[in-house]
Amino acid sequence: MRTHPQNNRVSPIRGYAHFLFRIGMLMVSFSAAAGQSQHWRISLDSGLLFAPLDDLNRIAGHGHRLQELQFDRFLDYLQSIGKIRSWSGSGDDRPERAGPTWPLTLSIQYRLTRRFSISFTLAHLRAGRSRRLDFQYERVLNESITQRETLTYSPFSLTATAWVPKLAIQWRIPLGPGTNLEPSLAAGPLFAACHWLQNWDYSWDFVYTSQGQVNPYLLYSSSGSLEMKGTGLGLDMSADIRLTREISERVGFFLGIAYGFRRVNGISGSGREVRDGQIREWRGRWGMRQTTFTAPWGSLEEEVPSNDWTDSDSDQPARDFILDFSGFSLQGGLFFRF
Amino acid sequence: MSKTICVFLFLIIAASGVAISSEKSEPVTNECGFIAIEPIRFFFHYQDFQTRLELHSSPARIWYNFQASDRTDRNTPIFVFFNGGPGSASSSGLMSMNTGRYTLDRTIDGGGDAFIPNPLPWTQMGHLLYIDARETGFSYNTMVNPADYMERWREFNAQNFNCFFDGADFVRVIIRFLARHPSLADHPVVIVGESYGGIRATTLLYLIHQYADLANGREMYQDPELSREIQIHFDRVFPDYSGRTVPPAVISRQFGHQVLIQACISFGHQIEVADTLLRQPGSLIYRLGEEIGIPYDGQTDPLTWVNNVAGRDYYIISKPAGWLNAFFAKGAFLLSFFEQLTRMTGCDLHALTDMYAVNRRQGYRLLDLEPQAGAADEKPRSAALNPTARALFLDPQLAAASHSAAERGDLSTIFGVLQPWDRYHMSLNSPANQAFHFYNIALLRGYETHYRDHRFGRMFLRNLLHIQTFITNAAFDLVVYSPAIPASLARHTDLVSAVEAIGPFHDGRPSELAIHYIPQAFPETPAAATRIIRFPYYNQSAHAVSLTQPQELWLDVRDWLGKTGINLTTEGGQ
């Protein structure tokens, strides 16, 4: 069998798994050598992480501001110059930001000494928001003619996820019988993914009212979807402090607070756009696109994430996209000794 | 999608290749035909992909007539003629009015009963290419189910009718025509547009000169296929730039001249300035009031007053109301007769396959049909959906007088009887005109696509940096009131510091305009300082200057071309 030279390269994930396996074997050896029980502790916890996810959330903010400019401000403008008599709008408020995050963490800890332990932790972070948004705008031209625009996002969805396998060291500071304070430091790679999906339907009806009869005529409709995916590898460095309380000889619970520095850049992935049945697909690195909306009734200049770039010099990211899970978190969980 | 595009481009190139092999050694001759434009996907955006308005046009067959020049040298220019409206035919406009080999008789009000030889045809200066815009003149669109009223109603909208796509149609026709005629492919092209044709000239030249930005997101109008097609053309004409973006200064070697006859340019400003000027005491309209003994009240809309009170033609204030339109109507009438059309075009029309009814069953021209042909519920729907119909229903006499649906002439005896919603020739297609104004989804979504938008004035000023420009200055036209043009351009204060009128002056009117740009008005062209526009005065002229003073216009154009790089005084010229 011929092997392609590139296949001999060890991937970062495999290398890291191999490293963890070696650590685990070392801990088992320690345990056997000590000949004692209850050196191991397994814990499961969750909590609340206030991760900013700023760049990703610019999508939601930009969408809201753009819609306000394209509809509310535009219709105000049309009214101000006498093109329409009045207008009204109804619908959901806005696309929402992704976050906060509820991390879920599984840890296995080995006590090396009375005060000192090491652990392996696998954490999963997920921040997402998926909603259906409905908007309707009506422009009144005169007694008989109304124009109705309907815009639906089904859904507007932003998601960021991460898997974080990491190693940690803990100290144990006894506070009283069965109660300890455990500060720890941890680090590990962060395997992150982000996803933006919006399915939209837009229609424009001409509504003619005559002799009490309301006749809607569909003038234009359009539908489609836009989806961008990305994955990337970053670094998680965190510090936390936990207050543990033993309920029995083997079982206990804890509460804690932590701060983690978790940033990923260099994210890349696929994109797919469907507009009225026409499909366009691409792959690219996520970056921040400088967008400028300039119309007679207003302007908007913002950076918005994208992974859809051409070769043109003018179509390049203003800066790299950063998926930032950093932040403080509150934690709580159970542990079991064996 | 990309496969389809590739196949299509291949077919264009292949077709052009066939033309090269079959036509290279043949002299160019008169020609008449249709150039097919396939469905085009394009979009408008405001620099943000979420604001895209994606549009998908219908197939079109664009009619053209090519009249070969008397000259044979390599530098013989190709004059590309079109009228305006939008929605007006070039065939019954400029083609019928003293530019081609045959013309209406201008010595008879209304134009006489037959086309007569033109004593001073523009063929003495160059080749002539007349193009009827989409759905005007002989050009027609096709669609899947033209019998359905609502489907037809949706056709008359932004996907087929907006100033940018209209300009793109003309670019496609011009470069596809040149691709079919390799011996003409690199000839200089002189754009000649009348009235709204000024906006069309501005737009098509802007699209050609800024073609790379039609595919990279920089321009509001994005038409990547057009950008590629222009690049293919330039790869042939400017081989030094093959595969690279050709700069405007180089493009202007081929597309570097425009003749604008009573043109809309920065029309939003033009109509405001004209209204102010005409309401000033002592203006042309006050003098007319003194002449006819009915003083102008200074309040009534000037054009309304001229037409309704003074009974004069606002296209030529010295003539009775309706005078100019009678010429257009006569041109359209004569073109509906096979013999007259043959004489006018100089072509064997029997070979015009796309003209035959059997080959255009999916063609359509009309929104409202004749009452006997329409469905029972068509009238109330028309009242709702067709602004003109709504106005006409209020005035049955006007409706009867203006309905252009009736087929005339004898073309159906040659080409067959058309479907009720189709016509062989339409001098003015009202739904096509209205589609630029009413219920146009691009306008409704806020895109600057209406020809009154100041964007077109800015585009004209950018074009002017590289394009030699000739604008007529007619004495009696109030619809495009020439004295308003300098002030309307001066209103673009973000680009222009001053517009200077240059003599010699006739009746107080200048013969040239100097446009002084502010520094860095267009950063990509830092050397821009001043550009001169030829602005000759026509002291007896209507909106259609080629009708009222054809000899003076001919001589002025030849003189101006000679001074701006196209010398016509040698070989074959007069």
Boltz contact constraints between the chains, C-beta under 6 A:
constraints:
  - contact:
      token1: [A, 66]
      token2: [B, 50]
      max_distance: 6.0
  - contact:
      token1: [A, 74]
      token2: [B, 446]
      max_distance: 6.0
  - contact:
      token1: [A, 208]
      token2: [B, 384]
      max_distance: 6.0
  - contact:
      token1: [A, 220]
      token2: [B, 441]
      max_distance: 6.0
  - contact:
      token1: [A, 275]
      token2: [B, 54]
      max_distance: 6.0
  - contact:
      token1: [A, 278]
      token2: [B, 1]
      max_distance: 6.0
  - contact:
      token1: [A, 291]
      token2: [B, 47]
      max_distance: 6.0
  - contact:
      token1: [A, 291]
      token2: [B, 48]
      max_distance: 6.0
  - contact:
      token1: [A, 292]
      token2: [B, 47]
      max_distance: 6.0
  - contact:
      token1: [A, 293]
      token2: [B, 46]
      max_distance: 6.0
  - contact:
      token1: [A, 293]
      token2: [B, 48]
      max_distance: 6.0
  - contact:
      token1: [A, 295]
      token2: [B, 46]
      max_distance: 6.0
  - contact:
      token1: [A, 295]
      token2: [B, 446]
      max_distance: 6.0
  - contact:
      token1: [A, 312]
      token2: [B, 216]
      max_distance: 6.0
